[in-house]
Amino acid sequence: MTVLDGGSGIKDLARKLDSNIVQMSMTYWPQEVAQILNHKVGFEHQLVNMPRSEIGDYLNAAMKSVPLADYLP
């Protein structure tokens, strides 16, 4: 078990555990997840190297193809 000392935070704990913390409140969190997966397991995706200025339009277009109604009662 790892115990946080008074000056440490959750990101420090994640580093000690060779893990990552992604703040989903951040605008570009999907790209951060893709980059972490690319680094850790070789995951290949357009988001990994996509300029941030293009991510919003890319995600909006991609979400239109997701059949959300299939997953709702």
N, C-alpha and C positions, 0 to 999 in steps of 0.2 A: 504494500500500500504506500502511496506517495502522499505526504502531508504538505499542504501549502503553508509557507511561513508568512508572516505579516506583510512582506513586500512583494510576494509572488502573486501572479494572477492565473487565470485559466489558460492563457496562451503559453505561459511558462510551464505549466503542468503538461500541456499537450506536447510541447517540445521534449520534455523529459521522457514521455511515453512514446516518442517517435510517432506522434499523431498530429492532426491538424484540426483547427477550429475555423469554421467558416461562418461569418456573420451574415445571415440571410437578410438582414436589414440593409446591407450594403448593396448598391445598385448593380454591381457586376459580379455577384456571387456565383452565378452559373459558370462564368468563365474561370473563376478561382477554383471551383470544384473540378472543372475539366483540366485545368493546369496541374492540380494536385494529382489527379488520376493519371495524367500523362507522365508525370515525374515518377510516381510510385509503381505503376504497372504497365506503362507504355500505351495507355488509352489514346487513341487518335480521334480527334474531332475538330471541326472547323473553328469552334470557339477558342481552342487553345491559343492560336496566334491571331485571332480576329482583332482588328482595331476596335477599341471601345466605342468609337463613334458609330460603328455598324451593328453592335450587339442588340440594341433595342429593336431595330427593324427586323433583324434576323429572328429574334425570339417571338416577336409579334406574328411574323409569317409562319413560323414553325408551329405555334400554338393553334393556328387556324386548321391545321391538318390533324390535330388530336381529336378523336371521337369522344369527347367528354360525355355526351349523352349515353354512351354505352356503359358508363360506369356509375350512372346516377339511377336511383330507383324510379 
